Amino acid sequence: MLQLLTIADKGIKATQKYTPKEQLNSQKFRCADFDTIDWGTSYAMIGCSHVFGESNLNENTIPSILTNITNVNCVNLGANGASREHTFLNSLKVLANTNVKKLIVLWTYSGRINIYAEDGFTMAERLVSDKATDAVRKIMLTGQHFELLDKQYEDILESIYKDRIICLSIRDLEIEFGGIVTGKNDGLQLPNCDFAPDGSHYGPIWNRRVANKIKDILND
């Protein structure tokens, strides 16, 4: 059975305000149990909370909208707080262990750090203060460190599985469709985006724009 790196139990507790536990499978992903999925006739989408659909009803998540507009099941492999490293490792496992029709990778923000334990991962910022995490980044894990790793993640996936993946980045989608753009324009809010009830994640209009873009890429 496919076994992915998953979010820690305490991270899941934070999602319960908006996401009923019964929507999660045995590995804490917002989809059916992996051994019940017909991967060969399904897309899968992997990434962070924007893929998971934090604070959105299940039908308003990007994977669910893509399912509806393509009539092809899209498995939601989003994990709240996931880093690019987490997305890369789980992408390799999905591609190596399933015959998924297409894996859609939505790269999260560069610079995230996940700390792994027996019950899953936790964002570094939730284990120590933001100031301590920022200090580590400035002293040891520089922007160049993450940029070099990010390039390797993408190059490895595309060199091995080019015909089976689509790669997009949340930051580029924010620039295209509006949002709180992070990175070089840290904190710049672009217009024309809607927000979910928590005020930190995008709502169904933004999610549908992304799903339509992915549909167009799939149809090319």
FIBAZA-589568 format. One record per atom (N, C-alpha, C): atom name; x negated, y negated, z. Coordinates in Angstrom, 2 decimals. Each point is the difference from the previous one (the first is absolute). Layout:
BEGIN
("CA" (X Y Z))
...
***
This chain:
BEGIN
("N" (-0.84 1.21 0.00))
("CA" (0.84 -1.21 0.00))
("C" (-0.87 -1.25 0.00))
("N" (0.43 -0.98 -0.76))
("CA" (-0.72 -1.28 -0.05))
("C" (-0.01 -0.65 1.38))
("N" (-1.19 -0.35 0.47))
("CA" (-0.15 -0.65 1.30))
("C" (-0.73 -1.32 -0.21))
("N" (0.67 -1.11 0.26))
("CA" (-0.59 -1.31 -0.20))
("C" (-0.39 -0.65 1.32))
("N" (-0.88 -1.01 -0.09))
("CA" (-0.30 -0.82 1.16))
("C" (1.23 -0.85 0.30))
("N" (0.44 0.02 1.22))
("CA" (1.25 -0.66 0.34))
("C" (-0.21 -1.06 1.07))
("N" (1.04 -0.74 0.27))
("CA" (-0.06 -1.07 0.99))
("C" (0.16 0.58 1.41))
("N" (-0.64 -0.62 0.98))
("CA" (0.09 0.46 1.38))
("C" (1.42 -0.17 0.54))
("N" (0.34 0.80 1.00))
("CA" (1.35 -0.02 0.56))
("C" (0.40 -1.39 0.49))
("N" (-0.93 -0.72 0.63))
("CA" (0.36 -1.32 0.52))
("C" (0.27 -0.99 -1.13))
("N" (-0.60 0.24 -1.15))
("CA" (0.29 -0.85 -1.15))
("C" (1.40 0.25 -0.54))
("N" (0.42 1.26 0.05))
("CA" (1.34 0.35 -0.45))
("C" (1.06 -0.61 0.91))
("N" (-0.28 -0.07 1.28))
("CA" (0.97 -0.57 0.94))
("C" (0.37 -1.42 -0.39))
("N" (-0.96 -0.74 -0.53))
("CA" (0.25 -1.39 -0.38))
("C" (0.95 -0.10 -1.19))
("N" (0.09 1.06 -0.82))
("CA" (0.87 -0.04 -1.17))
("C" (1.45 0.34 0.33))
("N" (0.22 0.55 1.18))
("CA" (1.33 0.52 0.33))
("C" (1.08 -1.08 0.06))
("N" (-0.41 -1.26 0.16))
("CA" (0.97 -1.09 0.04))
("C" (0.76 -0.10 -1.32))
("N" (-0.68 0.32 -1.11))
("CA" (0.60 -0.14 -1.32))
("C" (0.15 1.33 -0.75))
("N" (-0.77 1.01 0.38))
("CA" (-0.01 1.26 -0.75))
("C" (0.38 1.16 0.92))
("N" (1.20 0.57 -0.17))
("CA" (0.40 1.13 0.83))
("C" (-0.99 1.16 -0.12))
("N" (-0.26 0.66 1.09))
("CA" (-0.96 1.10 0.02))
("C" (0.38 1.11 -0.98))
("N" (1.30 0.19 -0.22))
("CA" (0.45 1.08 -0.89))
("C" (-0.38 -0.25 -1.47))
("N" (-0.42 -1.23 -0.32))
("CA" (-0.46 -0.28 -1.37))
("C" (-1.45 0.47 -0.22))
("N" (-0.68 0.37 1.07))
("CA" (-1.41 0.39 -0.10))
("C" (-0.14 1.52 -0.05))
("N" (-1.01 0.46 -0.75))
("CA" (-0.21 1.44 -0.05))
("C" (-0.91 0.44 1.15))
("N" (-0.40 1.24 -0.01))
("CA" (-0.79 0.56 1.10))
("C" (-1.38 -0.63 0.11))
("N" (-0.47 -0.67 -1.07))
("CA" (-1.29 -0.68 0.04))
("C" (0.16 -1.52 0.11))
("N" (1.20 -0.42 0.33))
("CA" (0.31 -1.41 0.28))
("C" (-0.03 -0.90 -1.24))
("N" (0.28 0.59 -1.16))
("CA" (0.18 -0.78 -1.22))
("C" (1.50 -0.11 -0.30))
("N" (0.37 -1.04 -0.73))
("CA" (1.42 -0.31 -0.25))
("C" (0.48 0.74 -1.25))
("N" (-0.02 1.32 0.09))
("CA" (0.40 0.83 -1.14))
("C" (0.31 1.41 0.52))
("N" (0.37 0.87 -0.91))
("CA" (0.28 1.39 0.37))
("C" (-1.31 0.70 0.40))
("N" (0.14 1.12 0.71))
("CA" (-1.19 0.79 0.31))
("C" (-0.68 0.43 -1.30))
("N" (-1.31 -0.03 0.01))
("CA" (-0.76 0.16 -1.23))
("C" (0.26 1.34 -0.71))
("N" (0.23 1.06 0.79))
("CA" (0.19 1.31 -0.63))
("C" (1.37 0.15 -0.64))
("N" (0.89 -0.99 0.15))
("CA" (1.31 0.05 -0.65))
("C" (0.05 -0.87 -1.26))
("N" (-1.07 -0.70 -0.29))
("CA" (-0.03 -0.94 -1.13))
("C" (-0.43 0.70 -1.27))
("N" (0.69 -0.27 -1.09))
("CA" (-0.43 0.48 -1.33))
("C" (-0.95 -1.04 -0.56))
("N" (-1.27 0.14 0.31))
("CA" (-0.99 -1.01 -0.36))
("C" (-0.14 -0.17 -1.51))
("N" (0.16 1.07 -0.74))
("CA" (-0.20 -0.07 -1.45))
("C" (1.01 -0.86 -0.73))
("N" (1.15 -0.25 0.65))
("CA" (1.02 -0.86 -0.61))
("C" (0.15 -1.31 0.76))
("N" (-0.96 -0.30 0.88))
("CA" (0.11 -1.18 0.86))
("C" (-1.19 -0.94 -0.17))
("N" (0.28 -1.29 0.15))
("CA" (-1.06 -0.97 0.24))
("C" (-0.27 -0.03 1.50))
("N" (-1.15 -0.55 0.38))
("CA" (-0.27 -0.27 1.40))
("C" (-0.65 -1.38 0.08))
("N" (0.32 -0.74 1.06))
("CA" (-0.58 -1.33 0.19))
("C" (-0.69 -0.03 1.36))
("N" (-1.22 -0.53 0.00))
("CA" (-0.82 0.05 1.21))
("C" (-0.56 -1.38 0.31))
("N" (-0.06 -0.33 1.29))
("CA" (-0.51 -1.30 0.40))
("C" (0.34 -0.28 1.45))
("N" (0.22 -1.27 0.31))
("CA" (0.20 -0.43 1.39))
("C" (1.48 -0.21 0.30))
("N" (0.30 -0.91 0.91))
("CA" (1.38 -0.25 0.42))
("C" (0.88 -0.57 -1.12))
("N" (-0.62 -0.63 -1.00))
("CA" (0.79 -0.52 -1.12))
("C" (0.57 1.15 -0.82))
("N" (-0.69 1.12 -0.04))
("CA" (0.52 1.20 -0.66))
("C" (0.98 0.71 0.92))
("N" (-0.37 0.15 1.26))
("CA" (0.89 0.62 0.99))
("C" (1.35 -0.71 0.03))
("N" (-0.05 -1.33 -0.16))
("CA" (1.23 -0.79 0.01))
("C" (0.38 -0.44 1.39))
("N" (-0.99 -0.36 0.79))
("CA" (0.26 -0.43 1.38))
("C" (1.04 -1.11 0.04))
("N" (0.99 0.18 0.86))
("CA" (1.09 -0.96 0.22))
("C" (1.02 -0.03 -1.13))
("N" (-0.13 0.90 -0.97))
("CA" (0.98 0.11 -1.08))
("C" (0.82 1.27 0.17))
("N" (1.26 -0.05 -0.42))
("CA" (0.77 1.23 -0.13))
("C" (-0.69 0.91 -1.01))
("N" (0.17 1.30 0.16))
("CA" (-0.71 0.93 -0.87))
("C" (0.28 -0.25 -1.47))
("N" (1.26 -0.34 -0.32))
("CA" (0.35 -0.23 -1.41))
("C" (-0.63 -1.27 -0.57))
("N" (-0.54 -0.85 0.87))
("CA" (-0.64 -1.24 -0.47))
("C" (-1.52 0.08 -0.03))
("N" (-0.58 1.17 0.24))
("CA" (-1.45 0.16 -0.11))
("C" (-0.41 0.11 -1.45))
("N" (-1.24 -0.31 -0.29))
("CA" (-0.48 0.08 -1.39))
("C" (0.15 1.41 -0.57))
("N" (-0.41 1.06 0.73))
("CA" (0.17 1.36 -0.55))
("C" (1.46 0.35 -0.29))
("N" (0.92 -0.38 0.90))
("CA" (1.41 0.32 -0.22))
("C" (0.57 -0.76 -1.19))
("N" (-0.38 -1.27 -0.15))
("CA" (0.47 -0.78 -1.15))
("C" (-0.55 0.61 -1.29))
("N" (-1.28 0.40 0.01))
("CA" (-0.58 0.62 -1.19))
("C" (0.74 1.30 -0.34))
("N" (0.36 0.77 1.01))
("CA" (0.78 1.22 -0.23))
("C" (1.30 -0.33 -0.73))
("N" (0.68 -1.04 0.46))
("CA" (1.30 -0.36 -0.57))
("C" (-0.09 -0.51 -1.43))
("N" (-1.05 -0.76 -0.30))
("CA" (-0.07 -0.61 -1.34))
("C" (-0.68 0.89 -1.03))
("N" (-0.64 1.09 0.44))
("CA" (-0.65 0.92 -0.94))
("C" (0.68 1.37 -0.04))
("N" (0.88 0.26 0.99))
("CA" (0.62 1.32 0.14))
("C" (-1.05 1.10 0.21))
("N" (-1.13 -0.38 0.58))
("CA" (-1.05 0.95 0.36))
("C" (-0.30 -0.20 1.49))
("N" (0.04 1.06 0.77))
("CA" (-0.28 -0.10 1.43))
("C" (-1.39 -0.61 0.22))
("N" (-0.08 -0.97 0.90))
("CA" (-1.28 -0.59 0.38))
("C" (-0.21 0.22 1.48))
("N" (-1.03 0.77 0.34))
("CA" (-0.29 0.36 1.39))
("C" (-0.69 -1.17 0.69))
("N" (0.52 -0.39 1.15))
("CA" (-0.54 -1.14 0.76))
("C" (-1.12 0.49 0.92))
("N" (-1.24 -0.33 -0.35))
("CA" (-1.16 0.37 0.81))
("C" (-0.64 -1.22 0.65))
("N" (0.79 -1.04 0.21))
("CA" (-0.50 -1.20 0.68))
("C" (-0.16 0.25 1.49))
("N" (-1.00 -0.65 0.59))
("CA" (-0.25 0.12 1.44))
("C" (-0.31 -1.37 0.56))
("N" (0.75 -0.43 0.98))
("CA" (-0.19 -1.33 0.58))
("C" (-1.42 -0.18 0.53))
("N" (-0.67 -1.07 -0.45))
("CA" (-1.34 -0.30 0.46))
("C" (-1.10 0.76 -0.70))
("N" (0.34 0.75 -1.04))
("CA" (-1.02 0.80 -0.70))
("C" (-1.06 -0.88 -0.64))
("N" (-1.24 0.45 0.06))
("CA" (-1.12 -0.68 -0.65))
("C" (-0.18 0.54 -1.41))
("N" (-0.91 -0.62 -0.76))
("CA" (-0.31 0.53 -1.32))
("C" (-0.69 1.36 0.11))
("N" (-0.80 0.18 1.03))
("CA" (-0.64 1.30 0.23))
("C" (1.06 1.08 0.18))
("N" (0.99 -0.28 0.83))
("CA" (1.09 0.95 0.24))
("C" (0.72 0.33 -1.30))
("N" (0.33 -1.02 -0.78))
("CA" (0.69 0.19 -1.26))
("C" (-0.84 0.83 -0.96))
("N" (-1.29 -0.26 -0.06))
("CA" (-0.91 0.74 -0.87))
("C" (-0.04 1.48 0.38))
("N" (-0.20 0.29 1.28))
("CA" (-0.12 1.39 0.45))
("C" (1.30 0.77 -0.22))
("N" (1.13 -0.62 0.31))
("CA" (1.27 0.68 -0.22))
("C" (0.31 0.16 -1.48))
("N" (-0.41 -0.96 -0.82))
("CA" (0.18 0.12 -1.45))
("C" (-0.74 1.22 -0.54))
("N" (-1.24 0.17 0.44))
("CA" (-0.79 1.16 -0.43))
("C" (0.70 1.30 0.38))
("N" (0.54 0.06 1.20))
("CA" (0.66 1.23 0.46))
("C" (1.26 0.28 -0.81))
("N" (0.78 -1.04 -0.27))
("CA" (1.23 0.20 -0.79))
("C" (-0.34 0.47 -1.41))
("N" (-0.97 -0.64 -0.62))
("CA" (-0.36 0.34 -1.38))
("C" (-0.64 1.38 -0.10))
("N" (-0.75 0.38 1.02))
("CA" (-0.68 1.30 -0.03))
("C" (0.92 1.16 0.38))
("N" (1.05 -0.29 0.76))
("CA" (0.82 1.08 0.56))
("C" (1.43 0.06 -0.53))
("N" (0.35 -0.92 -0.90))
("CA" (1.33 0.05 -0.61))
("C" (-0.14 -0.26 -1.50))
("N" (1.06 0.27 -0.72))
("CA" (0.06 -0.33 -1.43))
("C" (0.90 -1.21 -0.22))
("N" (-0.08 -0.98 0.91))
("CA" (0.86 -1.18 -0.06))
("C" (-0.02 -0.61 -1.40))
("N" (1.17 -0.40 -0.46))
("CA" (0.17 -0.54 -1.35))
("C" (-0.84 -1.26 -0.21))
("N" (-0.01 -0.89 0.98))
("CA" (-0.84 -1.22 -0.02))
("C" (-0.12 -0.52 1.43))
("N" (-1.23 -0.36 0.39))
("CA" (-0.23 -0.60 1.31))
("C" (-0.20 -1.50 -0.19))
("N" (0.84 -0.78 0.66))
("CA" (-0.07 -1.46 -0.09))
("C" (-0.66 -0.51 1.26))
("N" (-1.19 -0.57 -0.16))
("CA" (-0.79 -0.48 1.13))
("C" (0.16 -1.51 0.11))
("N" (0.53 -0.46 1.13))
("CA" (0.09 -1.43 0.27))
("C" (-1.05 -0.32 1.07))
("N" (-1.15 -0.50 -0.45))
("CA" (-1.09 -0.28 0.93))
("C" (0.40 -1.11 0.97))
("N" (-0.22 0.23 1.28))
("CA" (0.30 -0.99 1.01))
("C" (-1.10 -1.05 0.05))
("N" (0.03 -0.84 1.01))
("CA" (-0.96 -1.09 0.14))
("C" (-1.38 0.56 0.36))
("N" (-1.01 -0.52 -0.66))
("CA" (-1.37 0.42 0.27))
("C" (-0.41 -0.43 1.41))
("N" (-0.80 0.81 0.65))
("CA" (-0.52 -0.36 1.32))
("C" (0.70 0.65 1.16))
("N" (1.07 0.72 -0.26))
("CA" (0.67 0.70 1.10))
("C" (-0.86 1.16 0.49))
("N" (0.06 0.24 1.30))
("CA" (-0.75 1.10 0.60))
("C" (0.98 0.89 0.75))
("N" (0.00 1.29 -0.32))
("CA" (0.81 0.98 0.73))
("C" (-0.90 0.84 0.90))
("N" (0.47 0.25 1.20))
("CA" (-0.70 0.87 0.95))
("C" (0.81 1.29 0.11))
("N" (-0.66 1.15 -0.21))
("CA" (0.71 1.28 -0.08))
("C" (-0.12 0.79 1.30))
("N" (1.09 0.69 0.35))
("CA" (0.03 0.88 1.17))
("C" (0.87 1.20 -0.36))
("N" (0.15 0.92 0.95))
("CA" (0.73 1.25 -0.26))
("C" (1.42 -0.25 -0.51))
("N" (0.68 -0.99 0.57))
("CA" (1.40 -0.21 -0.37))
("C" (0.17 -0.99 -1.14))
("N" (-1.10 -0.49 -0.57))
("CA" (0.10 -0.90 -1.14))
("C" (-0.86 -1.25 0.16))
("N" (0.19 -0.96 -0.90))
("CA" (-0.83 -1.20 0.00))
("C" (0.70 -1.17 0.66))
("N" (-0.82 -0.94 0.46))
("CA" (0.47 -1.27 0.55))
("C" (-0.83 -1.10 -0.62))
("N" (0.61 -1.14 -0.31))
("CA" (-0.77 -1.14 -0.47))
("C" (-0.94 -0.47 1.10))
("N" (-1.22 -0.34 -0.39))
("CA" (-0.99 -0.43 0.99))
("C" (0.50 -1.18 0.82))
("N" (0.75 -0.90 -0.64))
("CA" (0.51 -1.19 0.70))
("C" (0.95 0.36 1.14))
("N" (0.59 1.20 -0.06))
("CA" (0.93 0.39 1.05))
("C" (-0.69 0.73 1.14))
("N" (-1.29 0.27 -0.15))
("CA" (-0.77 0.63 1.07))
("C" (-0.85 -1.02 0.75))
("N" (-0.46 -1.00 -0.74))
("CA" (-0.78 -1.08 0.61))
("C" (0.58 -1.32 -0.46))
("N" (-0.47 -1.09 0.55))
("CA" (0.54 -1.30 -0.37))
("C" (-0.39 -0.38 -1.42))
("N" (0.79 -0.89 -0.59))
("CA" (-0.32 -0.51 -1.34))
("C" (-1.38 -0.63 -0.02))
("N" (-0.35 -0.71 1.07))
("CA" (-1.30 -0.67 0.05))
("C" (-1.14 1.01 -0.02))
("N" (0.16 1.10 0.73))
("CA" (-1.04 1.03 0.01))
("C" (-0.13 0.65 -1.37))
("N" (1.14 0.28 -0.65))
("CA" (-0.02 0.60 -1.33))
("C" (-0.66 -0.94 -1.00))
("N" (0.34 -1.27 0.07))
("CA" (-0.60 -0.99 -0.90))
("C" (-1.50 -0.10 0.22))
("N" (-0.44 0.10 1.25))
("CA" (-1.43 -0.07 0.30))
("C" (-0.74 1.17 -0.62))
("N" (0.58 1.19 0.07))
("CA" (-0.62 1.19 -0.62))
("C" (-0.12 -0.20 -1.50))
("N" (1.07 -0.54 -0.60))
("CA" (-0.03 -0.22 -1.45))
("C" (-1.11 -0.98 -0.39))
("N" (-0.16 -1.05 0.78))
("CA" (-0.99 -1.03 -0.34))
("C" (-1.43 0.52 0.19))
("N" (-0.20 0.84 1.03))
("CA" (-1.34 0.45 0.32))
("C" (-0.39 1.24 -0.81))
("N" (0.92 0.96 -0.13))
("CA" (-0.34 1.29 -0.59))
("C" (0.74 0.28 -1.31))
("N" (1.31 -0.20 0.00))
("CA" (0.81 0.37 -1.15))
("C" (0.39 -1.24 -0.77))
("N" (-0.90 -0.45 -0.82))
("CA" (0.20 -1.25 -0.75))
("C" (0.99 0.18 -1.13))
("N" (0.38 -1.12 -0.60))
("CA" (0.87 0.05 -1.17))
("C" (-0.61 0.82 -1.11))
("N" (-1.31 -0.12 -0.16))
("CA" (-0.69 0.77 -1.04))
("C" (0.10 1.50 0.27))
("N" (-0.09 0.38 1.28))
("CA" (0.14 1.41 0.39))
("C" (1.32 0.56 -0.53))
("N" (1.09 -0.72 0.26))
("CA" (1.31 0.48 -0.42))
("C" (0.17 -0.06 -1.52))
("N" (-0.54 -1.03 -0.63))
("CA" (0.11 -0.13 -1.45))
("C" (-0.69 1.17 -0.71))
("N" (-1.17 0.39 0.50))
("CA" (-0.73 1.11 -0.60))
("C" (0.76 1.31 0.18))
("N" (0.54 0.21 1.20))
("CA" (0.79 1.21 0.24))
("C" (1.27 0.02 -0.84))
("N" (0.69 -1.13 -0.08))
("CA" (1.23 -0.08 -0.78))
("C" (-0.26 0.39 -1.45))
("N" (-1.10 -0.47 -0.54))
("CA" (-0.36 0.32 -1.40))
("C" (-0.24 1.50 -0.15))
("N" (-0.66 0.59 0.98))
("CA" (-0.26 1.45 -0.05))
("C" (1.30 0.79 0.06))
("N" (0.91 -0.40 0.87))
("CA" (1.28 0.70 0.11))
("C" (0.71 0.02 -1.36))
("N" (0.09 -1.16 -0.62))
("CA" (0.69 -0.09 -1.28))
("C" (-0.73 0.77 -1.10))
("N" (-1.31 -0.13 -0.05))
("CA" (-0.79 0.67 -1.04))
("C" (0.11 1.52 0.10))
("N" (-0.05 0.51 1.22))
("CA" (0.08 1.46 0.19))
("C" (1.36 0.52 -0.45))
("N" (1.07 -0.64 0.45))
("CA" (1.33 0.45 -0.39))
("C" (0.20 -0.07 -1.51))
("N" (-0.42 -1.10 -0.61))
("CA" (0.24 -0.18 -1.42))
("C" (-0.90 0.88 -0.86))
("N" (-1.19 0.32 0.50))
("CA" (-0.90 0.86 -0.79))
("C" (0.46 1.46 0.02))
("N" (0.65 0.42 1.08))
("CA" (0.43 1.39 0.12))
("C" (1.45 0.19 -0.45))
("N" (0.85 -0.98 0.32))
("CA" (1.44 0.18 -0.19))
("C" (0.64 -1.12 -0.81))
("N" (-0.73 -0.53 -0.95))
("CA" (0.45 -1.19 -0.74))
("C" (1.42 0.14 -0.55))
("N" (0.34 1.16 -0.56))
("CA" (1.30 0.19 -0.64))
("C" (1.13 0.28 0.99))
("N" (-0.35 0.15 1.27))
("CA" (1.02 0.38 0.99))
("C" (0.31 -1.11 0.99))
("N" (-0.66 -1.15 -0.14))
("CA" (0.20 -1.07 0.98))
("C" (0.29 -1.34 -0.66))
("N" (0.65 -0.85 0.79))
("CA" (0.16 -1.42 -0.32))
("C" (-0.48 -0.75 1.24))
("N" (-0.87 -0.96 -0.17))
("CA" (-0.53 -0.75 1.14))
("C" (0.36 -1.48 -0.11))
("N" (0.60 -0.53 1.05))
("CA" (0.32 -1.42 0.12))
("C" (-0.42 -0.43 1.40))
("N" (-0.12 -1.32 0.20))
("CA" (-0.35 -0.49 1.34))
("C" (1.10 -0.91 0.52))
("N" (0.26 0.08 1.31))
("CA" (1.01 -0.84 0.62))
("C" (-0.33 -1.47 -0.21))
("N" (-1.27 -0.36 0.13))
("CA" (-0.39 -1.41 -0.15))
("C" (0.35 -0.51 -1.40))
("N" (-0.28 0.79 -1.04))
("CA" (0.33 -0.42 -1.37))
("C" (1.52 -0.11 -0.18))
("N" (0.74 0.90 0.63))
("CA" (1.46 -0.05 -0.10))
("C" (0.55 -1.23 0.71))
("N" (-0.63 -0.39 1.10))
("CA" (0.41 -1.22 0.70))
("C" (-0.25 -1.23 -0.87))
("N" (-1.10 -0.02 -0.71))
("CA" (-0.29 -1.12 -0.89))
("C" (1.02 -0.05 -1.14))
("N" (0.39 1.18 -0.50))
("CA" (0.92 0.07 -1.13))
("C" (1.45 -0.30 0.41))
("N" (0.42 0.52 1.14))
("CA" (1.41 -0.07 0.37))
("C" (0.29 -0.88 1.21))
("N" (-1.04 -0.64 0.56))
("CA" (0.17 -0.82 1.18))
("C" (-0.28 0.80 1.26))
("N" (-0.42 -0.71 1.04))
("CA" (-0.27 0.68 1.26))
("C" (-1.05 -0.73 0.81))
("N" (-0.38 0.61 1.11))
("CA" (-1.07 -0.54 0.84))
("C" (-1.30 0.57 -0.52))
("N" (-0.70 -0.72 -0.83))
("CA" (-1.21 0.52 -0.65))
("C" (-1.15 0.00 0.98))
("N" (-0.63 1.16 0.16))
("CA" (-1.15 0.12 0.89))
("C" (-1.28 0.08 -0.80))
("N" (-1.11 -0.16 0.68))
("CA" (-1.29 0.06 -0.68))
("C" (-0.56 -1.39 -0.21))
("N" (-0.35 -0.33 -1.24))
("CA" (-0.62 -1.29 -0.28))
("C" (0.94 -1.16 0.30))
("N" (1.32 0.23 -0.14))
("CA" (0.97 -1.06 0.30))
("C" (0.76 0.37 1.27))
("N" (-0.73 0.36 1.03))
("CA" (0.60 0.54 1.21))
("C" (1.12 -0.89 0.53))
("N" (1.18 0.61 0.14))
("CA" (1.12 -0.71 0.57))
("C" (0.78 -0.87 -0.97))
("N" (-0.37 -0.03 -1.28))
("CA" (0.71 -0.80 -0.99))
("C" (1.32 0.68 -0.36))
("N" (1.10 -0.68 0.27))
("CA" (1.30 0.58 -0.31))
("C" (0.49 -0.51 -1.34))
("N" (0.19 0.92 -0.92))
("CA" (0.51 -0.33 -1.33))
("C" (1.52 0.14 0.02))
("N" (0.69 -0.77 -0.82))
("CA" (1.47 -0.01 0.03))
("C" (0.61 1.24 -0.65))
("N" (1.33 0.03 0.02))
("CA" (0.79 1.00 -0.72))
("C" (-0.12 1.41 0.55))
("N" (-0.22 0.13 1.29))
("CA" (0.01 1.34 0.59))
("C" (1.00 0.01 1.15))
("N" (0.59 1.16 0.22))
("CA" (0.92 0.16 1.13))
("C" (-0.68 0.86 1.05))
("N" (0.46 -0.11 1.23))
("CA" (-0.61 0.74 1.10))
("C" (1.02 0.93 0.65))
("N" (-0.52 1.10 0.52))
("CA" (0.80 0.95 0.76))
("C" (0.32 -0.60 1.37))
("N" (0.88 0.64 0.78))
("CA" (0.40 -0.57 1.30))
("C" (-1.14 -0.28 0.97))
("N" (-1.10 0.73 -0.09))
("CA" (-1.10 -0.26 0.94))
("C" (-0.79 -1.25 -0.34))
("N" (0.22 -0.59 -1.20))
("CA" (-0.69 -1.22 -0.41))
("C" (-1.43 0.19 -0.42))
("N" (-0.49 1.24 0.02))
("CA" (-1.39 0.28 -0.34))
("C" (-0.15 0.82 -1.27))
("N" (1.07 0.63 -0.42))
("CA" (-0.04 0.84 -1.20))
("C" (1.02 -0.51 -1.01))
("N" (-0.20 0.38 -1.25))
("CA" (0.86 -0.51 -1.06))
("C" (1.31 0.77 -0.06))
("N" (1.01 -0.67 -0.53))
("CA" (1.34 0.56 -0.04))
("C" (0.33 0.66 -1.32))
("N" (1.27 0.35 -0.21))
("CA" (0.41 0.79 -1.17))
("C" (-0.21 -0.69 -1.34))
("N" (0.06 -1.33 -0.05))
("CA" (-0.21 -0.69 -1.28))
("C" (-1.46 0.16 -0.44))
("N" (-0.93 -0.27 0.92))
("CA" (-1.42 0.15 -0.31))
("C" (-0.32 1.46 -0.33))
("N" (0.54 0.91 0.79))
("CA" (-0.26 1.42 -0.24))
("C" (0.50 0.45 -1.36))
("N" (1.15 -0.55 -0.42))
("CA" (0.55 0.38 -1.31))
("C" (-0.89 -0.55 -1.13))
("N" (-0.54 -1.18 0.18))
("CA" (-0.92 -0.54 -1.02))
("C" (-1.20 0.91 -0.18))
("N" (-0.54 0.48 1.12))
("CA" (-1.15 0.90 -0.08))
("C" (0.40 1.32 -0.66))
("N" (1.15 0.55 0.39))
("CA" (0.46 1.26 -0.59))
("C" (0.21 -0.14 -1.50))
("N" (0.56 -1.13 -0.44))
("CA" (0.19 -0.21 -1.44))
("C" (-1.33 -0.10 -0.74))
("N" (-0.98 -0.62 0.61))
("CA" (-1.33 -0.08 -0.61))
("C" (-0.58 1.41 -0.16))
("N" (0.14 0.80 1.04))
("CA" (-0.53 1.37 -0.09))
("C" (0.74 0.80 -1.06))
("N" (1.32 -0.17 -0.08))
("CA" (0.77 0.69 -1.04))
("C" (-0.51 -0.37 -1.39))
("N" (-0.28 -1.28 -0.21))
("CA" (-0.52 -0.44 -1.32))
("C" (-1.35 0.66 -0.29))
("N" (-0.85 0.11 1.00))
("CA" (-1.31 0.64 -0.20))
("C" (0.20 1.49 -0.33))
("N" (0.90 0.65 0.70))
("CA" (0.27 1.42 -0.25))
("C" (0.52 0.22 -1.42))
("N" (0.74 -0.98 -0.53))
("CA" (0.61 0.14 -1.32))
("C" (-0.93 -0.37 -1.14))
("N" (-1.14 -0.61 0.31))
("CA" (-0.96 -0.40 -1.06))
("C" (-0.60 1.23 -0.69))
***
